[in-house]
Structure formats: C-alpha cells, structure tokens
Amino acid sequence: MGLSLDTREVGRVTIVRCNGRIVAGSESESLRAHVAWLLRDRRAIVLHLGDVGFIDSSGLGTMVRTLTSTRQARGDLKLCDLPEHVRKVLEMSHLTKVFDTHESEEKAVAAFYLPGARAETPVPTSRSVLCLDRNADVLAYLRELLRGAGYDVHTTSYLRDTLILMRVTHFDLLLVGPDMTASPATQQAFQAARASLAVIDLGSEFSTRDAGEAGAGLLQQIEARLNPKSR
C-alpha cells in the first residue's frame, strides 16, 4: 500500500490527511513535494496521521525535513490524530519535543489561531557525534534522534567533507551509513582517520526498519560504545 494525500482548507489552515505508509522512496518524496507545493501560498499546515499504518526511519526523516522547510518559510506544521504506534515512534525518537501534536483536527486548527509555546531544545552534552550517510532523510532523522538524547550532532553526506570536519573539531563517535564511496585516496585517508574514533556502521537495513525500533537500538549501541563501564 502506497501513500495517498487528501488536502482541504479549514480557514487559514491546510489539513493534509495521510493514508498508507510513509516510507523510503516515492511515498516520502510525494509527501515532501506536496508540502513544498502548499508552501507556495500557505503557511499553516496540519498532517493528519490517523490512517498511517507504518513509518520507517527515512519517512520520519522526511517529516522532520518537511517541518524544517515549513518553518523556514515562516510557517508551521502540526500533527494530529496520531495512532498509538506512530506516537510511540515519536516518543522513542525524542521527536515529541520537535513536533507540535494534537488529539484532533479541531485542536490542531485551534492552535493556529491561538499563540502556542515551542518546546525547548535540549542542551547538548559534551559528547559529539558525526553522522555520515548518503540519505538526507536518514541524516535528518539522526539529527533529531541524537539531539533529543542530548548529543551534539554533526551530519554530512560525503567522505571528503567528513575528513574536513574531523580535522577542524573533535568527535567522540562516528556513525557511518552504507555504500559510502569516494576516490581511492579519500577512502584511504578516511580509513586512517576513523581508526582513532569509536565507530558504528549503520547497515543498509537501518533506513527501512521501523523508525522507533531502529532509533532505540542505535541509542543503545551508542551508549555501549561511549560508556562501556555503565553496562
């Protein structure tokens, strides 16, 4: 089952009812493109998630990027009617601090007509994590997941940029996505540089696993690598 998007206007608010799966591929792309199209002349958007059956890590990353794009356009995006499994994914990923969620369409619409407070951004710890992955949605997901857990997060999609970052600042941990390719010289330099760091390799399955399970498992791995004596 794919993803269908049913849109309607409620005053100055646009409600997008999502039905199906928000997953890597055409489903995530269609959601991002649809909201980008709405942002040409609309700024108050609600995603109704009551009919969403599954969200993977890339899909959740798409939602994070969509929220960012909306706020960059001086608008805002809220969520409503979250099924229990979607709510648990947001809680496990620490994204309840990022998204403004409401029980119903009515309450979400009302929130646009009344001033609302934004959640505070967690203060990072001294632990710094560098995330390397070709998938922009996965990077968006990792940024919010790790920031929510209190880490100082940096992201990039290219090995050469990773080397620059590793030269200019210190990282306690490196997360590496699959299929990262570059010139032989860059590959060699990267292998030498990563040898001095704690490293977790993200398998190709990370982007398509259940977002909550993938995030929870990764946080456990990070804790084990950075604080081995606590386990």
Secondary structure, DSSP 8 states (H G I E B T S, - for coil): --EEEEEEEETTEEEEEEEEEE-TTHHHHHHHHHHHHHTTT--EEEEEEEEEEEEBHHHHHHHHHHHHHHHHTT-EEEEES--HHHHHHHHHTTGGGTSEEESSHHHHHHHHHS-----------S-EEEEE-S-HHHHHHHHHHHHHTT-EEEEES-HHHHHHHHHHS--SEEEE-S-----HHHHHHHHHHHTTSEEEE--TTGGGSBHHHHHHHHHHHHHHHH-GGG-
